[in-house]
Amino acid sequence: MEPYILRSLPLNDINWVRHIELIGKANRALAKYDGILRGIVNQDVLLSPLTTQEAVLSSRIEGTTVTLKDVLEYNGDVKRDFDSRQTQDIIEVENYRKAMKKAVELTQYHPLTVDTIRELHLILLAGARGQHKEPGKIRTSQNYIGHHGATLESVIFIPPKPEDVQPALHNWEMYLRMEEKDPLVQLAVLKAQFELIHPFLDGNGRIGRMLVPLILYYKKILSSPLFYISAYFEGHQLNYYTRLNALSGENDWDGWISFFLQATFEQAEHNCEKATEILHLYNVMKQKINESLKSKYSIQVLDFLFSCPTFTSTKFIKEIHIPKQSAITIIDQLEKQEIIIVRKKGRGQTPTSYRFERLLQISE
């Protein structure tokens, strides 16, 4: 198998008529989702569990095994015997979240560029598997895609030659700046072309999925780069890889575009449901916590529960930034009102851990 020879963008043979129906459905679903996003004032708090789940699922496609529950317990200081593999997986998930947070900061006032992507890649691989594979650097050596232990004779795909990578990325960035007939089809092409270029020695798939919400935001399709598509890719993983492989093997761009538009449509509808449920829960809990606590700290408590739905009493006292005795009293009240439930009773030096179950049921 020889290194892949990329097509230059824009593509001139897209069957636009074939995609008209899905283009309309996906754009309408995204517009509805954006309407919900615009109504959520504190998106970082309310959508925190969905953002974490996106990181979990995107990393799982690459072979990690940790769950949302694992990550939330780790972040909530819940003491568990995480083995070295689980710890590494959690670091990868956390890096994904950190990279997305950095991406929001960088793209708020500056255009999305290849240099931006390199910075995100540096964060993604920091201290995790792949940290020795030149994080943040465009590759200067040949890489390939294959099963673990595969030889060059049995690989699935050989990306372009190293000397072709920089020109390809320049072409990719030029196409990103262009106006296309439909930006969602353009996004489908950009995501796939990035993965065909395979510009890094590791982490290309995760960066490629990260680009989806970033480009939706850059193209002003969404008002915030908060879109969670990895659930669809993970749930349709065989078809996901089949469609990507068909690009290099059969030049089937229309097959990939159809798959991507369907994924965007279905996931936008799913995201609408999840975001609406979370917003409704927040408003219900706001009233219930106000009535239960009758405290000036009610909003702080509410926001803590949504950003850290699994936690220990020690974590709560440390993060809530209120007097310790007030925090202890509030935890007791929240438990009595069944707003939180005990995950595991504390013993000795181990604090009691809790779960905000209603939010977790929506998020998991």
C-alpha positions as CSV (number, residue, x, y, z in Angstrom):
1,M,0.0,0.0,0.0
2,E,1.3,3.4,-1.0
3,P,0.8,6.7,1.0
4,Y,-2.5,8.3,0.2
5,I,-2.6,11.1,-2.4
6,L,-5.0,13.8,-1.2
7,R,-7.5,15.6,-3.4
8,S,-7.3,19.3,-3.3
9,L,-10.2,21.3,-1.8
10,P,-12.8,22.3,-2.6
11,L,-14.2,19.2,-4.2
12,N,-15.9,19.7,-7.6
13,D,-17.9,16.5,-7.8
14,I,-20.2,16.6,-4.8
15,N,-23.7,15.4,-5.6
16,W,-25.5,18.3,-4.0
17,V,-29.0,17.1,-5.1
18,R,-28.5,13.9,-3.2
19,H,-27.9,15.8,0.0
20,I,-30.7,18.4,-0.2
21,E,-33.1,16.7,2.2
22,L,-30.5,15.9,4.9
23,I,-29.0,19.4,4.6
24,G,-32.4,20.9,5.4
25,K,-33.1,18.5,8.3
26,A,-29.6,18.9,9.9
27,N,-29.7,22.7,9.6
28,R,-33.2,22.9,11.1
29,A,-32.2,20.7,14.0
30,L,-29.1,22.7,14.7
31,A,-31.1,26.0,14.6
32,K,-33.4,24.5,17.2
33,Y,-30.5,23.4,19.3
34,D,-28.9,26.8,19.1
35,G,-32.1,28.4,20.2
36,I,-31.9,26.3,23.4
37,L,-28.2,27.2,23.9
38,R,-29.0,30.9,23.7
39,G,-31.5,30.5,26.5
40,I,-29.0,28.9,28.8
41,V,-27.1,31.7,30.6
42,N,-24.6,29.6,32.6
43,Q,-23.7,27.1,29.9
44,D,-20.4,26.1,31.5
45,V,-22.3,24.9,34.6
46,L,-25.4,23.4,33.1
47,L,-23.8,21.6,30.3
48,S,-20.7,20.5,32.2
49,P,-21.9,16.8,32.4
50,L,-22.6,16.7,28.7
51,T,-19.2,18.2,27.9
52,T,-17.6,15.5,30.1
53,Q,-19.6,12.7,28.5
54,E,-18.5,14.0,25.0
55,A,-14.8,13.7,26.2
56,V,-15.5,10.2,27.6
57,L,-17.1,9.0,24.3
58,S,-14.6,10.6,22.0
59,S,-11.7,9.0,23.9
60,R,-13.5,5.7,24.1
61,I,-13.6,5.5,20.3
62,E,-9.8,5.5,20.6
63,G,-9.8,2.6,23.0
64,T,-10.2,4.1,26.5
65,T,-12.6,2.2,28.8
66,V,-13.5,4.6,31.6
67,T,-17.1,5.8,32.0
68,L,-18.7,9.1,32.9
69,K,-19.2,7.8,36.4
70,D,-15.5,7.0,36.8
71,V,-14.5,10.5,35.6
72,L,-17.0,12.3,37.8
73,E,-16.0,10.2,40.9
74,Y,-12.3,11.0,40.2
75,N,-13.0,14.7,39.9
76,G,-15.3,14.6,42.9
77,D,-12.4,13.3,45.1
78,V,-14.3,10.0,45.7
79,K,-11.7,7.6,46.9
80,R,-11.5,4.5,44.7
81,D,-8.7,2.2,43.7
82,F,-8.2,3.4,40.1
83,D,-5.5,1.3,38.4
84,S,-2.9,2.8,36.2
85,R,-4.8,2.1,33.0
86,Q,-8.0,3.8,34.4
87,T,-5.9,6.8,35.7
88,Q,-4.3,7.2,32.2
89,D,-7.7,7.0,30.6
90,I,-9.1,9.7,32.9
91,I,-6.1,11.9,32.2
92,E,-6.9,11.6,28.5
93,V,-10.6,12.5,29.1
94,E,-9.6,15.5,31.3
95,N,-7.1,16.6,28.6
96,Y,-9.9,16.5,26.1
97,R,-12.0,18.8,28.3
98,K,-9.1,21.2,28.9
99,A,-8.4,21.4,25.2
100,M,-12.0,22.2,24.4
101,K,-12.0,24.8,27.1
102,K,-8.9,26.4,25.6
103,A,-10.4,26.2,22.2
104,V,-13.4,28.2,23.3
105,E,-11.0,30.9,24.7
106,L,-8.8,30.9,21.6
107,T,-11.7,31.1,19.0
108,Q,-13.7,33.7,20.9
109,Y,-11.7,36.5,19.5
110,H,-9.4,34.8,16.9
111,P,-10.1,32.7,13.8
112,L,-9.6,28.9,13.9
113,T,-6.3,28.1,12.4
114,V,-3.9,25.2,12.1
115,D,-1.7,26.9,14.8
116,T,-4.8,26.8,17.1
117,I,-5.2,23.1,16.4
118,R,-1.5,22.5,17.2
119,E,-2.0,24.2,20.5
120,L,-5.0,22.0,21.3
121,H,-3.1,18.9,20.3
122,L,-0.3,19.9,22.8
123,I,-2.9,20.0,25.6
124,L,-4.6,16.8,24.5
125,L,-1.5,14.7,24.8
126,A,0.1,16.3,27.9
127,G,1.0,13.6,30.4
128,A,-1.1,11.0,28.6
129,R,-0.5,8.2,26.2
130,G,1.1,9.7,23.1
131,Q,3.0,12.3,25.1
132,H,6.2,11.1,23.5
133,K,4.8,11.5,20.0
134,E,5.6,15.1,19.4
135,P,2.6,16.8,20.9
136,G,1.7,20.0,19.1
137,K,4.0,19.3,16.2
138,I,3.1,18.5,12.6
139,R,4.6,15.2,11.7
140,T,7.8,15.0,9.7
141,S,7.8,11.2,9.5
142,Q,5.5,8.6,7.9
143,N,2.7,7.2,10.0
144,Y,0.0,4.6,9.3
145,I,-3.3,3.3,10.6
146,G,-3.6,-0.4,11.5
147,H,-4.5,-2.7,14.3
148,H,-2.1,-3.0,17.2
149,G,1.0,-4.7,16.1
150,A,0.2,-4.4,12.4
151,T,3.0,-4.4,9.9
152,L,3.3,-2.1,6.9
153,E,2.0,-5.0,4.8
154,S,-1.3,-5.3,6.8
155,V,-2.1,-1.6,7.6
156,I,-5.6,-0.2,6.8
157,F,-4.4,3.2,5.6
158,I,-1.2,5.0,5.0
159,P,-1.6,8.8,5.3
160,P,0.1,11.2,2.9
161,K,3.9,11.5,2.7
162,P,5.4,13.9,5.3
163,E,6.4,16.4,2.7
164,D,2.8,16.6,1.5
165,V,1.3,17.4,5.0
166,Q,2.1,21.1,5.3
167,P,0.8,22.0,1.8
168,A,-2.3,19.9,2.5
169,L,-2.9,21.8,5.8
170,H,-2.5,25.1,4.0
171,N,-5.2,24.0,1.5
172,W,-7.4,22.8,4.3
173,E,-7.2,26.1,6.1
174,M,-7.9,28.0,2.8
175,Y,-11.0,25.9,2.3
176,L,-12.1,26.6,5.9
177,R,-12.1,30.3,5.1
178,M,-14.1,29.8,1.9
179,E,-17.9,30.1,1.5
180,E,-19.3,26.8,0.4
181,K,-22.8,26.1,-0.9
182,D,-23.7,24.7,2.5
183,P,-21.5,24.9,5.6
184,L,-22.5,21.5,7.0
185,V,-21.3,19.8,3.9
186,Q,-18.2,21.9,4.1
187,L,-17.7,20.8,7.7
188,A,-18.2,17.1,6.7
189,V,-15.4,17.5,4.1
190,L,-13.1,19.4,6.5
191,K,-13.4,16.8,9.2
192,A,-12.7,13.9,6.9
193,Q,-9.9,15.7,5.0
194,F,-8.2,16.5,8.3
195,E,-8.2,12.8,9.3
196,L,-7.0,11.8,5.9
197,I,-4.1,14.2,6.2
198,H,-3.4,12.7,9.7
199,P,-1.1,15.6,10.5
200,F,0.0,14.3,14.0
201,L,1.6,11.1,15.1
202,D,-1.2,10.5,17.6
203,G,-4.6,12.0,18.6
204,N,-5.8,12.7,15.1
205,G,-9.3,11.2,15.6
206,R,-9.9,13.1,18.8
207,I,-8.8,16.4,17.3
208,G,-11.0,15.6,14.2
209,R,-14.1,15.2,16.4
210,M,-13.2,18.3,18.4
211,L,-13.2,20.2,15.2
212,V,-16.9,19.6,14.7
213,P,-18.2,22.0,17.4
214,L,-15.4,24.4,16.7
215,I,-16.2,24.8,13.1
216,L,-19.9,25.0,13.8
217,Y,-19.0,27.9,16.1
218,Y,-16.5,29.4,13.6
219,K,-19.1,29.3,10.8
220,K,-21.7,30.9,13.1
221,I,-24.0,27.9,12.8
222,L,-24.0,27.7,16.6
223,S,-23.5,30.6,19.1
224,S,-21.3,28.4,21.3
225,P,-19.0,25.5,20.5
226,L,-21.0,23.1,22.6
227,F,-22.1,20.3,20.3
228,Y,-21.8,16.6,21.3
229,I,-21.4,14.3,18.3
230,S,-19.2,11.5,19.6
231,A,-22.2,9.6,21.0
232,Y,-23.4,9.0,17.4
233,F,-20.0,8.1,16.2
234,E,-19.5,5.7,19.1
235,G,-22.9,4.2,18.6
236,H,-22.3,3.7,14.9
237,Q,-18.6,3.0,15.1
238,L,-18.4,0.3,12.4
239,N,-20.3,2.5,9.9
240,Y,-18.2,5.5,11.0
241,Y,-14.9,3.8,10.1
242,T,-16.4,2.2,7.0
243,R,-17.4,5.6,5.6
244,L,-14.0,7.1,6.5
245,N,-12.2,4.1,4.9
246,A,-14.4,4.4,1.8
247,L,-12.9,7.9,1.2
248,S,-9.4,6.6,0.6
249,G,-10.4,3.3,-0.8
250,E,-13.3,4.2,-3.1
251,N,-13.2,8.1,-3.2
252,D,-16.8,7.9,-1.8
253,W,-17.2,11.4,-0.5
254,D,-20.9,11.5,-1.0
255,G,-21.3,8.4,1.2
256,W,-19.3,10.1,4.0
257,I,-21.3,13.4,3.6
258,S,-24.6,11.6,3.9
259,F,-23.4,9.7,7.0
260,F,-22.1,13.0,8.6
261,L,-25.3,14.9,7.8
262,Q,-27.4,12.1,9.3
263,A,-25.2,12.1,12.4
264,T,-25.5,15.8,12.8
265,F,-29.3,15.7,12.4
266,E,-29.8,12.9,14.9
267,Q,-27.3,14.2,17.4
268,A,-28.7,17.8,17.2
269,E,-32.1,16.4,18.1
270,H,-30.6,14.3,20.9
271,N,-28.7,17.3,22.2
272,C,-31.9,19.3,22.2
273,E,-33.6,16.8,24.4
274,K,-30.7,16.5,26.9
275,A,-30.1,20.3,27.1
276,T,-33.9,20.9,27.6
277,E,-34.0,18.2,30.3
278,I,-31.0,19.7,32.1
279,L,-32.4,23.3,31.9
280,H,-35.8,22.1,33.3
281,L,-34.0,20.3,36.1
282,Y,-32.0,23.3,36.9
283,N,-35.1,25.5,37.2
284,V,-36.9,22.9,39.3
285,M,-33.9,22.5,41.6
286,K,-33.4,26.3,41.9
287,Q,-36.9,26.6,43.4
288,K,-36.6,23.5,45.6
289,I,-33.2,24.4,47.0
290,N,-34.3,27.9,47.7
291,E,-37.3,26.7,49.6
292,S,-35.3,23.9,51.4
293,L,-32.3,25.9,52.4
294,K,-33.6,29.4,52.8
295,S,-29.9,30.4,52.4
296,K,-28.0,33.2,50.7
297,Y,-25.8,30.4,49.4
298,S,-28.5,28.6,47.4
299,I,-27.2,29.5,44.0
300,Q,-23.7,28.6,44.9
301,V,-24.9,25.2,46.1
302,L,-27.1,24.7,42.9
303,D,-24.2,25.5,40.6
304,F,-21.9,23.2,42.5
305,L,-24.3,20.3,42.1
306,F,-24.5,20.7,38.4
307,S,-20.8,21.1,37.8
308,C,-19.8,18.3,40.2
309,P,-22.7,15.8,40.6
310,T,-20.6,13.2,42.4
311,F,-18.6,14.5,45.3
312,T,-17.4,14.0,48.9
313,S,-18.3,16.2,51.9
314,T,-14.7,17.3,51.9
315,K,-14.9,18.4,48.3
316,F,-18.1,20.3,48.9
317,I,-16.7,22.2,51.9
318,K,-13.5,23.0,50.0
319,E,-15.1,24.2,46.7
320,I,-18.3,25.9,47.9
321,H,-16.4,28.8,49.5
322,I,-18.7,29.3,52.5
323,P,-18.2,28.8,56.2
324,K,-17.6,25.1,57.0
325,Q,-20.4,24.7,59.5
326,S,-22.9,26.2,57.0
327,A,-21.6,23.8,54.4
328,I,-22.1,20.8,56.7
329,T,-25.7,22.0,57.6
330,I,-26.5,22.4,53.9
331,I,-25.3,18.9,53.0
332,D,-27.6,17.5,55.8
333,Q,-30.5,19.5,54.4
334,L,-29.9,18.4,50.8
335,E,-29.8,14.7,52.0
336,K,-33.0,15.0,54.0
337,Q,-34.8,16.6,51.1
338,E,-33.5,13.7,48.9
339,I,-31.8,16.2,46.5
340,I,-28.6,14.2,46.9
341,I,-28.2,10.6,48.0
342,V,-25.4,9.0,49.9
343,R,-23.1,7.0,47.5
344,K,-21.0,5.6,50.3
345,K,-21.0,6.4,54.0
346,G,-17.7,7.8,55.3
347,R,-15.5,5.9,57.8
348,G,-12.5,7.2,59.7
349,Q,-10.5,9.5,57.5
350,T,-12.7,8.7,54.4
351,P,-15.5,11.3,53.9
352,T,-19.0,10.4,52.9
353,S,-19.6,10.6,49.2
354,Y,-22.8,11.8,47.5
355,R,-24.6,11.7,44.1
356,F,-26.9,14.3,42.5
357,E,-28.8,11.4,41.0
358,R,-31.4,13.2,38.9
359,L,-28.7,15.0,36.9
360,L,-26.7,11.8,36.5
361,Q,-29.7,10.0,35.1
362,I,-30.0,12.6,32.3
363,S,-26.2,12.7,31.6
364,E,-25.2,9.0,31.6
